[in-house]
Amino acid sequence: MGSSGIQWIRLLFLYCIAVLVGCCAAEAPQTYVVHVSKYHMPSVFENHEQWYASTVKSLQGVEEKEEEKKILYSYDQVFHGFATKLSRAQAEALESVDGILGVYPEIVYELHTTRSPTFLGLDGNDGSAWSVSDQAVDAVVVGVLDTGAWPESPSFSDDGMSPVPSQWKGECEVGTRFNASHCNKKLIGARFFCKGYEAALGPVNEIKEYRSPRDQDGHGTHTASTAAGSSVPDASLMGYAKGNARGMAVRARVAVYKVCWAAGCFSSDILAGLDRAVQDGVHVLSLSLGGGAVPYYRDGIALGAFGAMEKGIFVSCSAGNSGPDPMTLANVAPWITTIGASTLDRDFPAPVSLGNGASYDGVSLYSGKGLPAGQFPLIYAVNASNGNTSNLCLENTLDPKLVMGKIVLCDRGISARVEKGNVVRSVGGVGMILANTAANGEELVADSHLLPASAVGKKYGDLIRNYVVTSPNPMATIKFKGTVLGIKPSPVVAAFSSRGPNPMAPQILKPDVVAPGVNILAAWTAAAAPSELKGDKRRVKFNIISGTSMSCPHVSGVAALLKGARPEWSPAAIRSALMTTAYTVDNSGKPLLDVATGAPSTAFDHGAGHVSPQKALNPGLVYDMGVQDYVDFLCTLSYTPEQIQMVTKSANVTCSRKALANRNPGDINYPSFSVVFGVNEDGKSSGTVVKYRRTLTNVGPSASKYSVAFSAPATVAVSVKPRTLYFRQVNQKLSYTVTFVSKAVTTSRLASFGTVIWTDGVHKVRSPVAYSWQS
């Protein structure tokens, strides 16, 4: 039987197991997040905790003294309600109780898993290239919700830092191998949240995981140090990417909130972490995690982020690693800044040489002893099987007799890249060539392999595959050339970076920006190997990994710098500055490329473009937004008053006349435009006119004159009124209206793109525009 047949049998087996488990567990208690109208609390209760406990106690089947332990968390800062473990029948009964707005099963989210400061123009050990003194950032706290932190990392050194800000209310919680002394003037807060995890899966196994803020995974240490790690000279991953490692905001403080565990990140824990972070006093929140698209009132991250935004806290989240497929974005609420991933101008070349004289570029972070001189027999995994035919080098699929002493060609997919190399190594292979398939195109991600190995793109992979099956005596070798800088073109959009359109509200363009997320060097835990394989005994202080998880903290750190330099700016103003100053031209002077296709990337791939910290400091104008703007957005989504209240926490939600009349989610003061034209069943355009109003705030010189320019496809006419804006003072607000007309009947549903740019000759306030036609 072929590999595809085996895979289908496995999938069918797993599906049947899932169905059986689901049926058996249908009535088993599980954790629910309960949305409450705080203002409905009866006067007989002294506080909301008493009310919540009494409400749960009143449900049939709850024992007399069980209600207290069933309230896992009580939320107050970013969300009104509580988390509790209920049967389905109890959850349904609770929905009918007065003051209960909604009862939903919790969601399990997943993690979205150096030279980058230099690449972003923040070079200098002391941040001297940043135009504002780092002392302004001393009071800024970046809260990171992730897998915790390894406090002994030099990236969390507090040398030269001033005392902890007096307004800080956080603390360092005691747990497995972690106590208050592990915090300092850099790592000023560390908490952990596992009640949701334990309610679903039982107590944390403290042999395998730390029931504390200590990071056993490495992901949280990496993201926290990327955002605001201290400067560490001569950092590297076993010699790769050697140089000064530092976070984006090297003087900012870090507070970690461990909400992710081996089995995932549970929404009840995430909400508790967000609730506490706001109460502690963070200024920026960074979340490199996410899940599928669900309504905002059910999305724990969106709910918590709204509450944080109300308190003036900037929230950045990773876009997800489900690219290059369209409409795969996570974290798309307009009050969240959504970050995609791009490359640096740094690479780790590991060329592959074949017996026919051909040589093909690859990448690797292998740091052991290289292959001996000469070439080695090369075999394709599909021809080296033990009967379980597979080209993927999955566990227990290779025959040692066929592999011994050879380099094995493995196709990328299904299992982890480093795991494939470990499989080859375990059966006697001397090396591995990891070849991309159509799913990954030309994207190259370097890995810290346990044997000599190189990753190549699909084009070269196809050539090597052809060679190995046509040559009577295929041979190969791999060379390792260390770290190379100045790679062109760069940046490019990573293939794995999730893409638009926005699955929840197509009228809001997402992602917002892209930032470095491929082969990023940052601090690492001493509890895990750089390959993250259990059998890998190597331990490192720094690791190189990839994902939108890595791009998100880059923007979080830049936001901290902007918050320090411009403390009066709202989260929306900071996002606007980041977006309108982003660039869309690479270091070779050409449009940013999409590595998945080799063609220029679009606003659905890169959003407004690649983040540019120095320009963001002086954007000239910003598109500012407040709570009412987001309320109006929710009003356009046809949510019920109760559903809107779940997000806003307000008992008296007022939708503006404009929101009720227009019903267009895109008509809010967002720094980008997504224009969706209606199309009839016959393919003819129906909604031919879309009109948006925007308001700009002057944050530049007091006397400024801005003129507008725009671009659009031939099928769309654009008009802007007025075409000139005269600002006479700082913080003055002026509005304009832009009208988009679909002027031609189109049978194509392909999106098109353009721009709206305001300029005073010095500043260029650029907004991307996406045009699409939908039924």
N, C-alpha and C positions, 0 to 999 in steps of 0.2 A: 504493500500500500504506500502511496506517495505521502510526502510531508503534509500536503494540504488536507489529505484525508484524515491523517492522524490528528491534525490540529482541530478539524471539525468534530471528531469524536471527543476530544478533550473538552472543547467548548460546550458540546451537548451534555457531557457528563457534569461539568461545572454548573450549567444552567439547571439541570435536574436537581442537583444538590441544593442550589439556591432556592428553588421552588419548594422543595421539601422543608428546608429550614424555615422559609418564610411562612409556610402553612402551620408548622408546629409552633412558631414563635408569635403567631398573629395576636394571641391574647396575652403574651408575656409582657410584664411592665417594661416601659422604656422611658427615657427622659423626654419631657415636653417643656418647651419654653412658653410661658403663659404671659400674654399681654394684658395689662391691667389699666383701667382708667383710675389713676391715683386719686382723683377728686371724688370718687364714689365711695371712699372708705366710710363706713358707718361710724358715728361719733362714739360708739361704745368702746372702740379700740383706741389704745394709746398711740400705736404706731402701725405702720404698714406690715411689719413682720408679724405682728399678732394677727392682723387681718388675714394675711396669706395663710398662716398656720391654721387658723380657724376654718378658713374656706376649704383647705385640703382635708381637714379632719371631718368635715361634714359629708364628704363623699363616702358612698357605700363601699365597704371593704377595707377602710383604713382603720387600723387598730387604735385603741385609746391613746397610747403613748408613741405612736409611730409618726405622727404628723411632723414633729420637729426634725427628725432625720430625713424626712422626705422632701423638705425644702432644701435643695442643694445650694442655691444662690438666691439672694434678694437683690434686685437691681434698682438703682435710683438715679445715677448720674447721667448715663447715656441712654437709658431705657427704663421704662416703668414696668415692673413685673417680677417674675421669679421663675426659677427652674425647679422642676420636681419630677419624680418618677411615678408614672401612672399606668394603669391598664388602659386599653383603648376605650372601654366602656366608661371609665372614670373621666377620661379626657373629654369624651362627648358630653357627659353630664356637667362637667365644669364649664363648658361653653355656654350653657344656659343660665349661669349664675350672674346676677346683676353686678356690673362693674368689670366683667371679664370681656375683653375685646376680641381675643383670639387665643386658641390653644393649638400649637403646632409641634410636631416631632422635631427634635433638634437635628441639625445637619452636621455631617462630618466633612470637614475641609481637608485639603492636602497642601503640603509645602510645594512651592514652585521652584523645585531644584533642578605694591602694585602700581601698575602704571596708570591706572585710571585717573588719579588726581592730576598727573601731568597732562594726560590726553585732554582733560577737561579745562586745562588752564589754571589749575590750582597748585602748581609746583612750588617747591620750596619747603624745607623741613618745618618751618614755622608758619607756613601759609602766607608767605610774604607777597605772593602774586595776587592774592585776594585784595581788592581795592579798599576794603574796610578792615580795621584792626580786629584780630581774632579776639581781643578782649571783649568786644561787643557780643561775642557768642558765648562768653563764660556763663551767662545766666540761662542759656537755652538748654532744655532737656529733651533729648530724643528718646521716646519710648518705643521699644522694639518688642513686638509680640511674635514669639518664635519658639525655639527649643531651649531657651535659656542661654547661659554664657559660661565659658571656662575662665574664671576670674584670674587665674594665674598668668594668663596670656599677657605678654608685654604690650599688646595693643590696648590693654586696660590700665596701663601704668598712669599714675597721677602726678608724676614728676613735674614740678613747675606750675601746677594748677592752684588756683585760689581756693579758699574754703567753699564748701557746698553752699549754694544760695539759701538764704534764711527762709524763703517762702516754700522751700521744698518740703513736702509732707510724706514722702515715700519712706520705705525702710527695706532692710534686707532680711528676708524670712529664713528661719532656720529649718534645715532638712538634711537629707542624706549628703554627707560630705560638704556641707555648706553652712556657714554661720555668718553673723553680722560682721566679723572681722574681714571677710572676703570682699567687702565693699570698701570704696575709698572715694577720693574726690573726682575720679573719672566715672567709675561704675557706682553711681550713688543710690541705686535702687535695684532690688532683685526679688521678685515674687514668683510663686508657682500656683497653678490652678488645675486641679485634676479631679474634682468631684464629678464632673460630667463623664470623664473617661472611666472613673472607677464605678460609677453607677451603671455604665454599659458593660464593662468588661471585668469588673472586680478590682481588688487592690493592685496598685502599681507593684510590679515585681522588682524589688529593690536590688536584686542580684543583677538584673539586666538593665535597669533604668534607675536614675537618681530621682527619688521623690523629693525634689528640691529645685532651686533655680539652676543647679549645675547642669551643664549641657553634655549629654552623652552622645549626641548625634553629630554636632559640628556645624550644622546649618545656622543656628542662632548666633553662635560665636562669629561666624563668617559675616552674617548680615549686620550685626551690631558694630563690628569693627569697620566694616565698609562705610557705614553711615558716619561714625564719629570716633573711630579708633585713634589712639595716640600714635605719634610718629615713631616708627621702629626702623633704624638703619640696617642695611645688609640683610633684609628679609628675603626669603626665597622658598620655593618648594624643591628641596634637594638640589639646589643650584639653578633651577629654572626661574625666570622672571626676577632675578636678583636686583635689589635696589631698596629704596626707601618706601616702606609700606605705611600708609596713613589713611585715616578716614577722610571723608569729604569735609567734615566740620571738626577739625582736630582738637579744638578747644571746647567743644560742646560736651555736655554731660550725657551719660548713657544710663537708662533704666530698662532692665529686661523683665519681661512678663512671660514666663514659660507656660504656654497654652497648648503646645504640640507634643505629642508622645509617639511611641512606636506605632500605635494603631491609628494615628491621625490627630486632627485638631477638632475638638468637639465644640459646637457653637455655644453651648452653655458656658464652657470654660473661656471661650473667646470673649463673650459678652462680659463675663466677670473680670477678665483682664482689662478690657477697654474701660469698664466702669471704674475700676480701681486706678488705672493710669490717669484718667481725667481728675479724679479726686486727689491723686498725688501731686498733680501740677505739671504734667508734661506739656511741651509746646508743639512737638511734632510726633506723629505716630507713624510707624513703619510696619507694614504687614506684608510679608512675602509668602502669602498663602491665599487659597481661594477654593471655590467649588463651581458647580454648575449655575446656570442662570435661573434664578427664582425671583418672584415678585419682591420688591424692596422690603415690604413689611414682614417677609419671611426670612430674609437674608440677615443673619446675625452680624456680619461685617458691615453691611449697609446701615443697619439700625444703629450699631455702636458708633459708626463714623458720623452719622447725622448728629447724634448727641455731642460728639467731640467737636464737630464743626460749630455747633451753637456756642460752645465755650471758647471759640477762637483758635482751635487746634487744627493744624494742617495734617491731613491724612493722606498718605500715599500707599498704594497697593500694587502688587505685581499683576500684570495682565493675564498671565497664564502661559503654559508651555504646550499648547495644543495646535500651534501653527504647523504648516502654512495654510491649513484649511480655513475658509472664511467663517465668520460669525462664531468664533470660538472663545471670545473674550470672557474673562471673569472680572468682577469688581468694577462694574460699569455705572454705578450711581454717579450723578453729576456732582455731588459734593465730595467725591473721592477723586484724587489724581491718579490716573491709571497709567502704568509704566510698562512699555514694551522693551525688548532687548536688542542691542546692537553689538558690533564688534569693536575692539581696540585696533590700533595700528601695530600690534605685537603678535608674533606667531612663534611656534615651536616646531620648526621643520624636521621631518623625518622621511626623506625621500626613499622610495622603493625602486630598486634596480632589478630588472629581469634578465634572464639568460639570453634574450634576443637583442640586448643592448639598450632597450628602452628604459627610461627612468621617469618616474611619476612622483609629483609632490604629495606628501602626506604630513600629518602632524602627530606628535606624541609627547608625553611627559615621562616616558620611561627613564629611570635614573640608575639602573643597575649596570652590570657589565655588558658591554655591547657584544654583538655577534662576532665570532672569529672571522678572519679574513676569508675571502672567497664567497661562493654562493651555496645555497642549500636547496634540496629538493622542495618543490612547491606543490601542494595538493589542495584542491577545492573541497570544502567540508562535505559537500554532497557526495563526493567520491571517497570519503573517508569514514563513512558511517558504519555503525555496528549492526545495521538492520533497521534502526530508527532513522530513516532517511531524513536529513535536514541540512540545509545550507546555512543554518543560523548558529551552529556551534552551541547548541543547548546542552545542558547537563545530561550525561549518559547517552549521547548520540554518536560519539566518535570512537573508532576502533584503535586502540593503542598500537596494534601491529601495523596499521596503515599510516599512523601519524608520527611514530617515533623518529626523531631526528629531522623532522621536516618543518617548514613554515606552512601554516594553514591559512587559506583564504576563507574568511567568514563574512557572511552578509549581516549587515546591521538590522536590528529589529527584535522585538519580543523581550529578550533578556537584556540585562545591563551590559554596556560595552566592556567594562573591565571584567565582568563575570565570564564573558566569552573567552577572553585571554586566559583566565584561570582554568577554564575547562580544557583548553589546548595544552596548557602547561601540565595539568594533572595526568594527561595521557602520553606525555613524553615529547610534545611538540617543542621546537626551539624558538618559534616566533609566530606572530600572527599579522596578517594584513586584514584590516577591518574595512569592508567596502560598503559605501552607501548604496541604497536602492532609490527608486523614484520618490519614496516617502520623505527622504531627507535631502535629495538633490546634491548640491555642492557644499552643504554646510559641514564644516569640520570642527569638531570639539575634541580638544586634547585631553587625554586621560593618563593617570598615573598607574600604568600597567605593571603587572608582576613579572612579565616576560617581555622581551623585545617585541614591540608591536607598533604599527603605524595605521592611522585612519586616513582613507582616501575618499574623494567624492565619487558620485555616480559615474561621471564621464570616465575617469581613470579606472574606477572599479569595473566598468563594462569591458575596458580594454584588457585588464588583467584577467578577468573571467574568461574572455575569449582566448587569451594566450594559454591559460592553464589547461583548457579543454582541447586545444588544437595542437599544442606542442607535444611531441613524443617524450620529451624529457624536460619538463618545465623546472626552472631554477629561479631563485630570487635571493635578495639580501636587503637589509634595512640599515640605513645610517641615521645617526642622531646628531643634529647640529645645534642644539641648545636653544638660545633665545635670540630672535631677530626682531629689530624695531624698524619703524618707518614703512610698514607694509602698506601698499596701495593696491586697490582702493580701500579706504576705510574712512568712517565706519560704514558697515553694511548692515541691513536688518537681518537678524538671525532667523533661520527657517523655523525654529521651534516657537518663536514668539507668536502668541495668539493674535488673531486678526479680527478686524471689523468686517461687516457692519455690527453695530451694537445690537445684541440679541434681545434686549429688553426695551429699548427706545431708539429705533433707527435714526430719529431726528437729532440725537446727541452723538457727535462724532467721538469715537474712542478707537484706539488708545489716545491718550493726551500727548505724550512724548515718548521717545525711546532714549535709553541710556546704556552704558556699557554693561553687558550681561554675559559675555562669552569669555571663558578662560580668565576669570578674575582671581587675583591673588589676595587673600585676606586671612585673618587669624583662624585657628582651628583648635578643636578639642584634643586633649591628650587621651581621650577615651576611645577614639576611633581612628582607623587607618586612613591614609589619603585616598585609597581606592574604595573605602567603606565596606570592604569585604571582611567577613569574620575571620578568615584564615590569614589575613594580611597583618603581620606583627609590627610593621613599620609605624612609627609615631613621628609626627611633625608639628611644628608650631604654626606653620602657614600651609594653606592648601589652595589649589586652583580648581575652581568648579564653575559651572555655567547654569544659566536659567534666568527667567525674569525675576526670580528671587534675588539675584545679584544686582539687576538693574534698579529695582525698587529702592534699596537703601542708598544708592548713589543720589537719587533725587531727594530722598529724605534728608540726607546730609546737606545737600545744596539748599533745601528749604530752610534748614536750621541756620545756615549762613545768612540767607535773606531775612529770616526772622530777627537775627541779631542786628543786622544792618538797618532793617526797616521794621522795628517792633510794632509800628502802628498799622502795618498792612494786615488785612484779613487773609484767611486761607485762600479765598477766591482770587485776591489780588496777587498773592504769591504764585498761584497756579497760572494766572494770566501772564505774569512776567516770564515765567518759564516757557510758556507756549508761544507767545508772540515774538520771542527773541530766538526761538529754536531755528536751527539751520537744516537745509535739505540738499546741500552740496557737499560731496566728499572731498578728501584731501588731494584728489586729482582734478578737481574743478568740475566734476560731472555730477548729475543727480544721484542721490543715494540709491544704492542697488538693493534688491531683494535677493539674498543669496539662494533662496529656494528656486527662483526662476532665472536669475541672471539679468533680469530686466529692471528698469527703474522701479523703486518701491512707490506706493501710493499712500494717501492719507489714511487708508484703512490698515496699512502696515505700520507706518511710522507716526501717525497722528499729525501733530504740528511740525514734527521734525526731531532732530537730535538736540538734547538739552545743551545750553551754552551758558554756564554760570556767570561769567563776567558780564555778558550782555544783559542777563536777567536782572542784574543789580541796577541797571539804568534803562528801563523799557520805554520811558517817555509817557506812555499811556497804559492804563490797565482796564480790563473789563471786571468790575467788582460785582459781588453778589452778596446778599444777606439771606437770612432765614426765610423771609417772605418769598423771595425768588424761588427757592426750592419748594416751598409750599405750593406756589402757583404751578410749578412743574408737576407735582403730584396730582394737583387738581385736573390737569389735562389728561391724566392716564385713566380716567373713569374709575378711580378707586372709590370705595364707599367712605363716608365720614369716619367710620370706625377704623378702616384700614389706614387712612391718612393719619389718624390719631396714634396708631401703633408706631408710626415713624416719628411724628413730631412731638408726641407726649402732651400736646395741648388739647384741652377739652373744648376749646372754642376756635376751631380752624376756620379761617376766613379766606375764601378764594377770591382773587381779584376779578373785577369785571372782564378784564382783558383775557385772563385765563379761561373763564367760563365761556366767553364768546368765541375765542380763537380755537381752543382745544388742540393747539399744536405744541407738543412737548419741546420742539426746537426753538420756540420763541421766548427763550430766556437769555440772560445776558452772558452767554457762554463765549469763550474766546475763539471758537471755531464754529463752522456752519455745516450742517448736514441737511441737504434739501431733498425731500422725498416727494416726487411727483406721482400722482395716481395714474394707473393705466387700466383701461377697460379690458374685458375678455377678448375683444377683437384686436388688442394690441395698440389701440389708439390712446393717446394721452388724454386723461380726463381732468385731473387736478393740474391745470396748466400754470397757475400762478401761486407762488409761495412768497409771503412777505414777512420779513423779520425786522424787529426793532432792537437796536443795541445802544448802550450808553457807555461812553468812555470817560475815565477819570484822569485828569492831568496829574502826573507825579513827577513831571520834568520841570523845565523853566516856566516861570510864571506867565510870560507872554510867548505863546506858541501858536503857530499856524500850521495846521495839518491838511494835506490834500489827499484824496483817495485815488487809488488805481485798482483795477480788478482784472481777472482773467477768467474765462469760461469756455466750455466747448462750443462748437458751432451750433449745437442744438438748443442752446440756452441763451436768452438775452438777460442782461443784468443792468439794473439802474440803481444808483445810490443818491439819496437826498438827505441833507445837502452834500455837495461834493467837497466842501471846505469847512473845517471846524476851527474857530478862533477861540483859544483859551487865554484868559486874562489873568488868571491866578492859579496857584497850586491847589489841587484837590477840587477844582471846578469840574462839574460834570456836564457833558454835552451829548446829545443823542443824534442818531441817524437811522434812516430806514433803508433797507436794501430789498429790492424786489427781483425775484427770479421768475422768468417766464420760459416754460418749455414751448419753444416756437415751432417745433417740427414733430410730426407723428413718427414714433419710433417703434420698431418691432424688436429692438435689442433691449435687453434688461441690464446690459453691462453698465457699471458705474463710470462716471467721468469726474474730473477734478479741476479745481481752479483755486483762486486766491482772492482775498480782499485785503488791501494793504493801505494803511494810513502812514504818511511820512511828513516830517517837517524838514527834511534835508539832512538830519542827523540821526534821528531815530526811525526805525522801520517797524511798524506795528503790524505784523503779518498774521492773518487768519487763513487757515486752509478751508476749502469748501469742497464737500463731496456731493455729487449729484447722482441720484438713483431713481429708477422708475419701478414702482411696485404695484401689484394688483390691489 
